[in-house]
Amino acid sequence: MTDSTPKDRPDRTMRALVQTGFGGPEVLRLDRVPRPSPVPTEILVRVRAAGVNPVDWKTREGLGAAASLASPPLVPGWDVAGTVEEVGTGVTLYKPGDAVLGMPWFPRTAGACAEYVTAPARQFAPIPKGLDFDEAAALPLASLTAWQALVDTARLRRGERVLVHAASGGVGDLAVQLAHHIGAHVIATASASRHAWLRTLGADEVVDYRNERFEEHVSGVDTVLDLVGAKDDTSARSLAVLRPGGLLITVPSSGAGDIEERATAAGVRFTGILVEPDGAALRRITALVEEGALRPHVDAVHPLEKAAEAYARGEKGGVRGKQVLRISEN
């Protein structure tokens, strides 16, 4: 793309990953787009890294709640880690140069896969000590999902039993750590190669979903967090392991269409959740990071030019923790 900006006029564009429509990898391209400016109560963040999440490729394909609100062309991505470049009128929490992380605007588009992002200041939190930008970018969406499921929705307590499906993924490994910190008895499903690692994160029991039926080994569970989806009828099978009155929580892609009716018939509770921006919760989460109770795990870091490949790897499965896109080096 040719730069036609006059030499005496500052360049008000930025490099970004652009999704031109709904479909496969062919709808993604690198381009230059207008750089945003913060309105009152917003901050302009120079993005150093952006997390990769299943919602990214689902939105690319036109699936899910985020896609229903999206109008291509758009800049994908929600996980943001970077530095404050500018603050809008009324912002008192941050100043230029502050290092922040956030999951702004979700499920509306946030444009994380670009050099700059604007969003309400209170949808961000300071990056905790000990995390670099890549690790910080792996934290917001996954940790908020785990927090809103286990703390806000399940109100998990010490001594309760929780089953986390897909425990080695980006949300799952943080859910295991969070539940362990609360003092729950943590049961995790994952492939055998991840069992030792999950035990170091706080899992008390681990089930190899590839070779074992978890419902034959697990019972009396207070809360199930299903991050698998409809594969292998995981949500319906989970109803059998819950205690009477126990709670099954699914993310949007999980569970069969009649799962609520089946839960009621089984004498247990069901709810789906959709993660929400929450700067206050992020501050509580980052405090746990600084205490050493939580840590995001970065499986791989890719340049922005390799975003399509990162999405493809995520779709294939087998990622431990999160993938991250490196937006800028300085």
PEDAMO-V637957 format. One record per residue. N is the residue number from 1. RES is the residue in three letters. PHI is phi as a letter, one per 20 degrees, with the letter a starting at -180 (NA if undefined). OMEGA is omega in degrees with one decimal (999 if undefined). Layout:
<<N;RES;PHI;OMEGA> <N;RES;PHI;OMEGA>>
//
This chain:
<<1;MET;NA;-177.4> <2;THR;e;178.6> <3;ASP;e;-178.4> <4;SER;d;-178.7> <5;THR;f;177.0> <6;PRO;g;-175.9> <7;LYS;f;-179.2> <8;ASP;e;-179.8> <9;ARG;c;-178.4> <10;PRO;f;178.7> <11;ASP;f;-180.0> <12;ARG;d;175.4> <13;THR;d;179.0> <14;MET;b;176.3> <15;ARG;f;-177.4> <16;ALA;b;168.2> <17;LEU;e;-176.3> <18;VAL;d;173.5> <19;GLN;e;-172.4> <20;THR;e;-179.7> <21;GLY;a;175.4> <22;PHE;d;-179.7> <23;GLY;q;-177.9> <24;GLY;e;-177.6> <25;PRO;g;-177.0> <26;GLU;f;-179.5> <27;VAL;e;179.8> <28;LEU;d;177.1> <29;ARG;b;172.9> <30;LEU;e;-178.5> <31;ASP;b;170.8> <32;ARG;d;-176.4> <33;VAL;c;178.4> <34;PRO;g;176.8> <35;ARG;f;-177.7> <36;PRO;f;175.0> <37;SER;c;-177.4> <38;PRO;f;171.0> <39;VAL;e;178.5> <40;PRO;g;-177.9> <41;THR;m;179.5> <42;GLU;d;170.3> <43;ILE;c;172.2> <44;LEU;e;-177.7> <45;VAL;d;170.6> <46;ARG;e;-171.1> <47;VAL;f;175.5> <48;ARG;e;-179.3> <49;ALA;b;179.2> <50;ALA;c;178.8> <51;GLY;f;177.4> <52;VAL;d;-177.3> <53;ASN;c;177.2> <54;PRO;g;-179.8> <55;VAL;f;-179.1> <56;ASP;f;-178.7> <57;TRP;f;174.2> <58;LYS;f;176.5> <59;THR;f;176.5> <60;ARG;g;-179.1> <61;GLU;e;-179.8> <62;GLY;n;-176.7> <63;LEU;d;171.6> <64;GLY;n;-175.4> <65;ALA;f;-179.0> <66;ALA;f;179.6> <67;ALA;f;-179.1> <68;SER;f;179.3> <69;LEU;d;-173.1> <70;ALA;e;176.5> <71;SER;c;177.9> <72;PRO;f;2.1> <73;PRO;f;-178.8> <74;LEU;b;174.4> <75;VAL;d;-176.1> <76;PRO;f;173.7> <77;GLY;o;178.9> <78;TRP;c;-178.7> <79;ASP;f;-176.3> <80;VAL;c;167.7> <81;ALA;c;-178.6> <82;GLY;a;-178.6> <83;THR;c;179.0> <84;VAL;f;178.8> <85;GLU;e;-175.2> <86;GLU;b;177.4> <87;VAL;d;177.4> <88;GLY;e;179.0> <89;THR;g;176.0> <90;GLY;n;-178.7> <91;VAL;f;179.3> <92;THR;c;-176.2> <93;LEU;f;-172.5> <94;TYR;c;174.6> <95;LYS;c;178.5> <96;PRO;g;-179.0> <97;GLY;o;179.5> <98;ASP;f;177.0> <99;ALA;e;-174.5> <100;VAL;c;172.6> <101;LEU;c;179.5> <102;GLY;a;175.1> <103;MET;c;-170.8> <104;PRO;f;166.8> <105;TRP;m;-172.1> <106;PHE;g;7.3> <107;PRO;e;171.8> <108;ARG;f;-176.8> <109;THR;f;-179.0> <110;ALA;d;177.5> <111;GLY;m;-176.6> <112;ALA;f;-176.1> <113;CYS;e;-179.6> <114;ALA;b;-176.5> <115;GLU;f;179.9> <116;TYR;b;178.0> <117;VAL;c;169.5> <118;THR;d;178.7> <119;ALA;a;177.4> <120;PRO;g;-177.1> <121;ALA;g;-174.8> <122;ARG;e;170.9> <123;GLN;e;179.1> <124;PHE;d;173.6> <125;ALA;b;176.6> <126;PRO;f;174.8> <127;ILE;f;-177.2> <128;PRO;f;176.8> <129;LYS;g;177.6> <130;GLY;n;177.4> <131;LEU;d;171.0> <132;ASP;e;-175.8> <133;PHE;f;179.7> <134;ASP;f;178.9> <135;GLU;f;179.9> <136;ALA;f;179.8> <137;ALA;f;179.7> <138;ALA;e;-169.3> <139;LEU;e;-163.2> <140;PRO;g;-173.8> <141;LEU;f;-177.5> <142;ALA;f;-177.3> <143;SER;f;177.7> <144;LEU;f;176.0> <145;THR;f;179.1> <146;ALA;f;-178.7> <147;TRP;f;-177.0> <148;GLN;f;176.5> <149;ALA;f;-170.2> <150;LEU;e;-176.9> <151;VAL;e;-174.8> <152;ASP;f;-173.7> <153;THR;e;-179.0> <154;ALA;f;-174.8> <155;ARG;l;-176.4> <156;LEU;g;-177.7> <157;ARG;c;176.8> <158;ARG;g;177.1> <159;GLY;n;177.9> <160;GLU;f;-179.0> <161;ARG;d;-179.9> <162;VAL;c;176.6> <163;LEU;d;179.2> <164;VAL;d;175.5> <165;HIS;e;-176.0> <166;ALA;l;-170.5> <167;ALA;f;-178.9> <168;SER;e;178.2> <169;GLY;e;-174.4> <170;GLY;f;175.9> <171;VAL;f;-173.4> <172;GLY;g;-176.9> <173;ASP;f;176.2> <174;LEU;f;176.3> <175;ALA;f;177.1> <176;VAL;f;-179.5> <177;GLN;f;-178.6> <178;LEU;f;179.5> <179;ALA;f;177.0> <180;HIS;f;178.9> <181;HIS;f;179.0> <182;ILE;f;-179.1> <183;GLY;o;178.1> <184;ALA;f;170.6> <185;HIS;e;-169.0> <186;VAL;d;174.9> <187;ILE;d;-174.9> <188;ALA;c;169.9> <189;THR;d;-179.1> <190;ALA;a;175.2> <191;SER;f;-173.4> <192;ALA;g;-177.5> <193;SER;f;-178.3> <194;ARG;d;-172.9> <195;HIS;f;-177.8> <196;ALA;f;179.1> <197;TRP;f;-178.7> <198;LEU;f;176.6> <199;ARG;f;177.5> <200;THR;f;178.9> <201;LEU;e;177.7> <202;GLY;p;177.6> <203;ALA;f;177.9> <204;ASP;e;176.5> <205;GLU;c;177.9> <206;VAL;c;-178.8> <207;VAL;d;177.7> <208;ASP;e;-174.2> <209;TYR;f;-177.7> <210;ARG;f;-173.9> <211;ASN;c;-178.4> <212;GLU;c;172.6> <213;ARG;e;-173.2> <214;PHE;g;-177.7> <215;GLU;f;175.9> <216;GLU;e;-175.9> <217;HIS;c;-171.6> <218;VAL;c;176.5> <219;SER;b;175.4> <220;GLY;m;-176.6> <221;VAL;e;177.4> <222;ASP;e;-177.7> <223;THR;c;169.8> <224;VAL;d;172.2> <225;LEU;d;-176.8> <226;ASP;e;178.9> <227;LEU;d;-174.9> <228;VAL;e;-172.6> <229;GLY;o;-175.1> <230;ALA;f;-177.0> <231;LYS;g;176.6> <232;ASP;l;177.0> <233;ASP;l;-172.7> <234;THR;g;-178.0> <235;SER;f;-179.4> <236;ALA;f;178.0> <237;ARG;f;-179.0> <238;SER;f;-179.8> <239;LEU;g;-176.2> <240;ALA;f;-176.5> <241;VAL;e;-178.9> <242;LEU;f;170.9> <243;ARG;f;174.6> <244;PRO;g;-178.0> <245;GLY;n;177.7> <246;GLY;f;-171.5> <247;LEU;c;171.6> <248;LEU;d;178.2> <249;ILE;d;176.7> <250;THR;c;170.0> <251;VAL;e;-169.2> <252;PRO;g;-176.7> <253;SER;e;-173.8> <254;SER;e;167.6> <255;GLY;n;176.3> <256;ALA;e;-176.4> <257;GLY;f;-177.3> <258;ASP;d;-172.7> <259;ILE;f;-179.8> <260;GLU;f;178.4> <261;GLU;f;-179.9> <262;ARG;f;177.3> <263;ALA;f;179.3> <264;THR;f;179.6> <265;ALA;f;-178.9> <266;ALA;e;178.9> <267;GLY;m;178.1> <268;VAL;c;-178.1> <269;ARG;d;179.3> <270;PHE;b;168.2> <271;THR;b;167.8> <272;GLY;e;177.1> <273;ILE;c;171.7> <274;LEU;c;-174.4> <275;VAL;f;-178.7> <276;GLU;c;172.1> <277;PRO;g;-177.9> <278;ASP;a;-179.0> <279;GLY;f;179.6> <280;ALA;f;177.0> <281;ALA;f;177.8> <282;LEU;f;178.0> <283;ARG;f;176.2> <284;ARG;f;178.1> <285;ILE;f;-178.9> <286;THR;f;173.9> <287;ALA;f;176.9> <288;LEU;f;175.4> <289;VAL;f;-179.3> <290;GLU;f;177.2> <291;GLU;f;-177.6> <292;GLY;n;-178.8> <293;ALA;e;-179.9> <294;LEU;c;175.0> <295;ARG;b;174.3> <296;PRO;f;-179.9> <297;HIS;d;-178.8> <298;VAL;e;-179.9> <299;ASP;f;-178.1> <300;ALA;b;175.6> <301;VAL;d;-177.2> <302;HIS;c;170.5> <303;PRO;f;-178.9> <304;LEU;g;-179.7> <305;GLU;f;-177.4> <306;LYS;d;-177.2> <307;ALA;g;-178.5> <308;ALA;f;178.6> <309;GLU;f;177.4> <310;ALA;f;177.1> <311;TYR;f;-178.7> <312;ALA;f;178.9> <313;ARG;f;177.4> <314;GLY;f;178.6> <315;GLU;f;179.9> <316;LYS;f;179.9> <317;GLY;n;178.0> <318;GLY;n;178.4> <319;VAL;f;175.8> <320;ARG;e;-175.6> <321;GLY;m;-172.3> <322;LYS;c;165.9> <323;GLN;e;-177.8> <324;VAL;c;174.0> <325;LEU;d;177.0> <326;ARG;e;-176.2> <327;ILE;e;179.1> <328;SER;b;-176.4> <329;GLU;e;-177.3> <330;ASN;b;999>>
//
